[in-house]
Amino acid sequence: MPKTPKSSPPKTAKTKANRAKRRRLLLALRLTVRKEKLERAERHAGIKQEPRAGKPRTRRASRR
């Protein structure tokens, strides 16, 4: 026998506030992570572009 759909409980002011708070926190977290990733990528790109001081770039030894 198929299940009958159950109605959701009424939305209270407290649950609405909690959901809004959680949405804001998750948005802030996503933005922070995105900014950190951008900065990290820029740092790595900067490291890769400039030549190493002292000795020329050589091939890495095989890891095997």
HUURFEN-V115954 format. One record per backbone hydrogen bond with DSSP energy under -0.5 kcal/mol. NH is the residue of the N-H (numbers start at 1). CO is the residue of the C=O. If there is no record, write none. Layout:
NH/CO + NH/CO
//
This chain:
12/10 + 16/12 + 17/13 + 18/14 + 19/15 + 20/16 + 21/17 + 22/18 + 23/19 + 24/20 + 25/21 + 26/22 + 27/23 + 28/24 + 29/25 + 30/26 + 31/27 + 32/28 + 33/29 + 34/30 + 35/31 + 36/32 + 37/33 + 38/34 + 39/35 + 40/36 + 41/37 + 42/38 + 43/39 + 44/40 + 45/41 + 46/42 + 47/43 + 48/44 + 49/45 + 50/46 + 55/53
//
